[in-house]
């Protein structure tokens, strides 16, 4: 993910400040995924909503908690929140072509695979090929 480029306390503070400003502007909504029992931060999920008619859902979870359905649960909750709070009826997301787990989450919550993304996203390890998904409610 782009925010993984500078995983320092200072970088995290910059990202949090930018996220708060984007929330106030209505262009991005980021949520922390918190373990119910321990209170540990397990990941992040949210929407990039520059296109208010079809915001982009994104999610990330720590690899030691992957495969337990937590990302799927968070994605479903966020879609429900966006429907209620923002009136959204259409969403899209992209997932790395080689990221089978992320693509599986998209399909579990009802997204349809549309095809390859026509640009290469940049993550902490550089650019990569990705696939586009869409959900219409």
C-alpha positions, -999 to 999 in steps of 0.1 A, spaced: 0 0 0 12 35 -6 12 43 31 36 14 37 65 34 21 73 52 54 63 29 83 80 51 109 62 69 138 67 102 119 53 87 87 24 72 106 16 106 122 17 123 87 -6 96 74 -30 100 103 -31 138 98 -37 134 61 -65 109 68 -82 133 92 -81 161 67 -94 138 39 -123 126 62 -132 163 69 -132 169 31 -153 139 24 -127 123 1 -114 94 22 -127 74 51 -102 52 69 -109 29 98 -86 9 120 -94 -28 124 -91 -36 161 -91 -70 178 -122 -72 201 -104 -91 229 -69 -76 230 -75 -41 215 -46 -47 191 -46 -29 158 -49 -57 131 -52 -36 100 -70 -8 81 -99 -5 58 -119 23 42 -129 42 12 -113 66 -12 -143 86 -21 -131 112 -47 -158 97 -69 -188 100 -45 -210 79 -68 -186 49 -66 -160 50 -39 -131 27 -39 -130 1 -10 -96 -8 3 -84 -32 31 -53 -46 46 -48 -69 76 -17 -82 94 -5 -114 78 -7 -132 112 -44 -126 113 -52 -133 76 -75 -162 67 -98 -158 97 -126 -139 79 -118 -106 97 -112 -86 64 -144 -100 49 -163 -90 81 -148 -55 80 -155 -50 43 -192 -60 48 -195 -36 77 -179 -8 57 -202 -13 27 -232 -12 51 -218 20 67 -213 37 33 -248 28 22 -263 43 54 -240 72 60 -232 83 25 -260 68 4 -236 48 -18 -250 21 -41 -220 13 -62 -184 5 -52 -152 -6 -68 -119 -19 -57 -87 -32 -71 -66 -61 -58 -31 -72 -68 -33 -99 -95 -11 -122 -74 -30 -115 -41 -54 -144 -40 -66 -136 -5 -75 -100 -13 -93 -111 -45 -112 -138 -25 -124 -111 0 -138 -91 -29 -157 -120 -43 -170 -131 -8 -186 -97 -2 -203 -97 -37 -179 -78 -60 -178 -89 -96 -144 -92 -114 -144 -66 -142 -109 -72 -156 -73 -59 -154 -67 -25 -140 -55 -1 -167 -27 13 -145 -2 -2 -121 -7 7 -84 23 14 -62 28 -4 -30 56 -5 -4 76 -28 -27 70 -9 -60 44 -11 -87 24 -43 -95 -4 -56 -118 -39 -55 -104 -75 -65 -112 -106 -43 -109 -138 -53 -92 -173 -37 -89 -203 -40 -66 -237 -26 -74 -264 -26 -48 
